[in-house]
Amino acid sequence: MKLASYHNGRRDGQLMLVSKDLTKAVAVPAIAKTMQQLLDAWDLLYPQLSELYEALNDGQMDNAIAFDEARCLSPLPRAYQWADGSAYVNHVELVRKARGAEMPESFWTDPLVYQGGSDSFIAPKADIEMASEEYGIDFESEIAIVTDDVAMGVSADNAAKHIKLLMLVNDVSLRNLIPGELGKGFGFFQSKPSSAFSPIAITPDELGDKWQDSKVHLPLVTHLNSELFGRPNAGVDMTFNFSQLVSHVAKTRPLGAGAIIGSGTISNYDRSAGSSCLAEKRMLEIIADGKASTPFMQFGDTVRIEMFDENGVSIFGSIDQKVVEYKA
């Protein structure tokens, strides 16, 4: 199943059922008006939506309209929880080197997660507004999952059944603010502004055999200013899968329906696949040349993040954003 949230003047948008080929959409207010309402009663409402999804794909819904990504908010325009992991540990190692920080051995055995702001996500086609280029503006191309209610202490083996939806993420990072914040010993805050998610959220079964072991086995494609920046495979070199991340986040607290958990920046040891953030590319330049030559994002720069199936068809739609100057 594919789902979206259309802008309708309200904070949580209008839940839309979207056809597999992303050409048609239909509102389903009789079942659920918002994405959160669906997640709150997933077991009850999902079977009803599945029947409509079949009908939509078969061209049997007279009230279907042409799907328009430009009308989409992030699938959950706001959420009760957004926790982002660092499941690709080779990426963490590189980025920490860039700021002169050693990496503890425990990072290879115990997931690293930070709690992000979730009260206001950016729409997938909306501008990234920043007050200063001096912040070191960076994109991070990622995948995220959305859960139903998860009990505290859930095991990794039992966590997989709680993964209801998948999305793409641009976890915007302000690299020049990170060292000072982490130096205080209390984590990210100002250096992690609002994130953006793909227009479409999908159920894992939409991926077929590309969803295995709680991993997405497809490349995540990023373009910077219309030039290919990277296409690392999300199923390769993922140290902790999504079930493990869910279990880690729920170790000491239950998760409410609609909790979002991110993978962290997709990264492969095969550097020919490119990168999913500027910080990683800059670190590789430092290793190779002694200095970084790629700048962080400037006002007017654009980033596009997308994933395609084996036939080259977009699965989630695209995150397509421009960095602009914020003026209060």
N, C-alpha and C positions, 0 to 999 in steps of 0.2 A: 504494500500500500504506500502511496505517496501523498503527503499532506503539506499544506502551506497555511500561512496566516496573512490574509489581505488587510491592508490599511482601511479602516472604516471610521476613523476619527476617535476610536476608543483605544485605551491603553493596550488591551490584549488582542485587538484585531478580530477578524472574522475567520474561523476555521474553514478551509477549503480542501475538498478532496480533488486530487490532481491525477490525470490519466498517466499511464506508464510512460508514454512518449512525450509528456509535458505539453500537450497541445490543448487539452480541455480541462476545465475545472468546474466544480459545482459546490455551492454552499450547502451545508447539511444541518441547519438550525434545529430541526426536529430531533436530531440525535445529539449534537453538541455544537454550541455556538463558538467555543474557543478551544484551543489546543489543550489548555490546562484542564478544562472541563472533561475533555476526552480522557486525559491521563488519570484524572481522579477516579474515573469509573471504567477503566480500560477493559476489564474482563467482561463487563456487561455490554459496553458499546462497540467494542471491536468487531464482534460477529455481525452486527447490524451494518457497520461501515463496509465490511468485506463484501457483502452482497451488493451494495451500491457501487463499490469500486469495480466489481465485475461488470455491472451494467454500464458504467461510465466507459470502460475500455471497449465494450462491445457496441458503443454508439447508441445505447438505448435510453439515455437520459435527455429528455427534450429541453430541460432547463439548464443544460451545460452551456458554458460560455468559453470563449477562447482564453487560454491561460496566459497571464501577463506577469512576468517576473518583476517588472517595474512596480507593480502594485504590492509586492510582498514586503512584509516586515520580517525580521528573524522569526522562525517558526514559533518559538516562545519569545515574544517581545520583552518579557521580563520573567524571571524564574525565582523560585524559592531558594535555589542553590546552584552555584556554578563553581565547580572545583576542577582545576586544570592540572593534569599530571605531567610528568616528563618521562614517558615510557620509552623513548629512544635515547638510551643512556649515552651513546657515543656523541650525540648532539650536546647533551649536558656537559660532558667532559670538555668538548671544544669551547663552548661558550664560557665556562668557568675559567679556562686557560686565558681567554681574552681579557678577563678582568683580574687576572693574577690570583685566582682562588684555587686552592687544592681541592680535589674531589675525594671525599671519604669512600672507603671500600664498600660501605653499607649501601651506597647508591645503586650497586649492582644487585642487591638482594632485597632491598626495601624501597618501594616506590616513593618518589618525591612528588608532593602535591601542594599547590597553594590554593587558597580560597579567593576567588575573584568577585568583583562587584556584579550583581545580577539584577539590579533594579531597573536597568536601562541599557538594553543591547542596541547596537546600530543595525539599521536595515541593510540588507545585502547590497543594495545599489546606492546607499547613502554615502555622503562624504565623511571622511575622517577629519574632524575639526581639531586642530591643535594650536595652542597659543604661540608656540615657538619651535622653529626647526632645530634649535640647540638642544632639545630634549633627546635627540637621537631616535627619530621615529622609525620603527621597524614593523614589518608584518610577520606573522607566524602562521603558516599554513598547516592546519590540523584537521583531525576528525574528532567528533564528540558523540557520545551516546546519551540517551535520555532514559531514565528508569521509571518504573512504577514504584510503589511503596517497598522499601527494602528494610528488613529487620536488622537491628544492630548485631554485629558479630557474624554476619552471613559469610559462609565459606566461599572461596573462589569457585568451587565446583557448583555451588548452588546459585551463584550470582548471575550466571549467564541467562537464566530464565527471566531475570528482572530487566534485561536490556530490551526496551520496546522500540526505540527509534535511533536512527543515525543521522548525523548532519555533518557538514563541513564547517570549519571555523577560521576566521582571521582573528587570532589573539594578539591584538595590537600591543606592542611593547615600546617603552621609552628607555632605550638602552643607557643613555647618559645619566638617567636618574636612578638606575638600579643599584650601582655600587654603593652610593651614599645611603640608600634605604636599607640594603642588606647589611651594611656595616654597623647599623644600629642594633642588629640582632633580632629584629622583630618582623621581617618579611616585607613582601611587596605591598604597596598601596598606590601612591601617586604614579609609580612607574608602570602600572597596569590599568590603563583607562578602559572604556567600554569595548567589548568584543563585538564582532559581527558573525552571523551564521548564514548558511546557505538558504536560498529561497525555499528549498524543499527539504523536508524530513522524511525519511523512508523507514519502513520496517525491514529488519535484517534479511528476510526472505527474498526481498527484491534483488539482492546481490547473488542469489543462487550459490554456486560453489565458491564464489569469491568471498563469502563470509564463512570462515573456518577458524576454529580455535579462538573465537572472540576477537578475530582480527579481520581487517579488510585487505584482501590481497589484490590491490589495484594501485596503479600510480596516482599520485595527487599532483596535478599540474598547476604550476604558478607562472604567471607572466608579469613582469615588471615593465611598465611603459611599453606594453605590447610585444616585448621580446621574451622568449622563453627563458625562465630563470631556473626552473628545476622540475623534475618529475620523478622523485624517489618513490619506490613502491612501499605503500603503507604496511604491507604484510611482512616485509623484510626488516630484520634488525630491530624489531619491537621487543624490547626486553621484558616488559610487563604487558599482558594483553588486557582487554577491557574488563573481563571478569575479575582479574587480579586487582585492577584499579578500583572497581566497585567494592570488592571485599576490603581493600585497604581503607577507603574513605568511610566505610560503615563499621570499622573496627570498634569505635567507641560511641557511635551515635546512629540512630535509624535515619534513613533517607526518605523524604517525602516524595510522592509522585511528582514527576516533573524535574527531578534533580538532574543536572547536566554535568557530565564528567568528560574532560578533554584528554586527548592522547599526548599532548605536547607536540612540539614541532617534528614533523615527519623527517627522518634522516636516515640515509644509507651509508654504509662504509664504502660502497662503490661511488666514488665522487663524480664519476661521469654522469650520474643521474642528476647532478646539480643539487641545489639546496632549497629549503623551504623558508628561509629567513636570511636577512642581510648579515646578522651577527655571525652566523656560521660561515658564510662566504668570506667575510672579513677576517675571521680567524684563520681560515685556510690560506688566505693571502699572506697573513703575518708569518705563518709557518713556512710558506714557500719563498717569500720575498723580504721578510723582515718588517713589513709594514702593510697596512690595509689601504687598498686603492679604491674600493667601492664605497661610496658615501651612503649614509642613511637617507631616508626619504625626505624630499624637499616638497614645498608647496607646489602643487601641479602634477606631482608624480601619481601614477595609477598602479594598482595591483589587481590582478584577476586570478581567482582560485577556483578550480573546477576538477571534476573527476568524470571519466568516460568509461563506458562499458567496452567490451571487446569489439563492438561494431562502431565505436567512435561516437556513440550517442551520450549526451550529457545525462548523468544520473540525478544530480542534486540541483541542477541549474548552477549559475555562477555567482560567486561573490565578486563584485566589480566596483572598486572604490577609488576615489581620488582624495589625496591629502590637501586640505585647504586651511587657510589661516582662520582661527577662531577669533571672532570679535564680539565681545559682550554687548 
